[in-house]
Amino acid sequence: MSKVKRNIYDVLRGGFLTDDSSLKNWKMLFFVVALLLVMISIAHSADAKVVKVAELNKEKRRLRAEYVDTSTILMRMKLESSIRAKVKGKGLKPAQKPPKKIKVTIKQE
């Protein structure tokens, strides 16, 4: 068997983990596994944040639509014609004369 085939066969069998200098290989393997676990956890947290941002955007759009609807209703309620219609039943009507400004002067002694 050639040396390349023997090395490939050794790697597939896990011989590099059981020979005399395997402590160095185990350290490297644990380091790589730790890096992979960190990478996986970061990817999951990034995915969770993307989902949270999408939910918040959907909630923002819903609240914006509710705000627009409410402000439209408020603007209609503040119209003079709608106020006149509501107070007509109570006997109130618009003034015929414009309001007068009252000035108060205080004399100091």
SVG drawing of the C-alpha trace seen along z (x, -y; Angstrom):
<svg xmlns="http://www.w3.org/2000/svg" viewBox="-83 -104 88 106">
<polyline fill="none" stroke="black" stroke-width="0.4" points="0.0,0.0 1.3,-3.4 2.1,-6.0 -0.8,-8.3 -3.3,-5.4 -2.0,-4.4 -2.3,-7.9 -5.9,-8.2 -6.7,-4.8 -5.1,-5.9 -7.2,-9.0 -10.4,-7.1 -9.7,-4.5 -8.9,-7.2 -5.3,-6.0 -4.0,-9.6 -6.0,-9.7 -4.6,-6.5 -0.9,-6.7 1.9,-8.0 1.7,-11.6 -2.1,-11.7 -2.3,-14.2 -1.4,-17.0 -4.1,-15.8 -6.7,-15.6 -6.0,-19.2 -6.5,-20.4 -9.6,-18.3 -11.1,-19.8 -10.2,-23.3 -11.9,-22.7 -15.0,-21.3 -15.2,-24.2 -14.9,-26.6 -17.7,-24.8 -19.9,-24.9 -19.4,-28.6 -20.1,-29.1 -23.3,-27.1 -24.5,-29.1 -23.8,-32.4 -25.6,-31.3 -28.7,-30.3 -28.7,-33.6 -28.4,-35.5 -31.4,-33.6 -33.4,-34.3 -32.6,-38.0 -33.7,-38.0 -37.0,-36.4 -37.5,-38.9 -36.8,-41.8 -39.4,-40.5 -42.0,-40.2 -41.3,-43.7 -41.6,-45.1 -45.0,-43.4 -46.1,-44.8 -44.8,-48.3 -46.8,-48.1 -50.0,-47.1 -49.6,-49.9 -48.9,-52.4 -52.1,-51.4 -54.0,-51.7 -52.6,-55.1 -53.6,-56.3 -57.1,-55.0 -57.5,-56.6 -56.1,-59.9 -58.6,-59.9 -61.5,-59.2 -60.3,-62.0 -60.0,-64.5 -63.6,-63.7 -64.8,-64.2 -63.1,-67.6 -64.8,-69.0 -67.1,-71.9 -70.0,-70.2 -69.8,-67.1 -69.6,-69.1 -72.7,-71.2 -74.6,-68.0 -73.8,-66.6 -74.7,-69.7 -77.8,-70.6 -79.9,-68.2 -78.8,-70.1 -80.1,-73.4 -76.7,-74.9 -76.1,-76.8 -73.2,-78.9 -72.9,-82.5 -74.2,-85.3 -71.6,-87.8 -67.9,-87.2 -66.4,-86.9 -65.0,-90.0 -61.6,-90.2 -61.8,-91.2 -58.8,-93.1 -58.2,-93.1 -56.0,-95.8 -54.9,-95.8 -54.0,-99.1 -51.2,-98.9 -51.0,-101.4"/>
</svg>
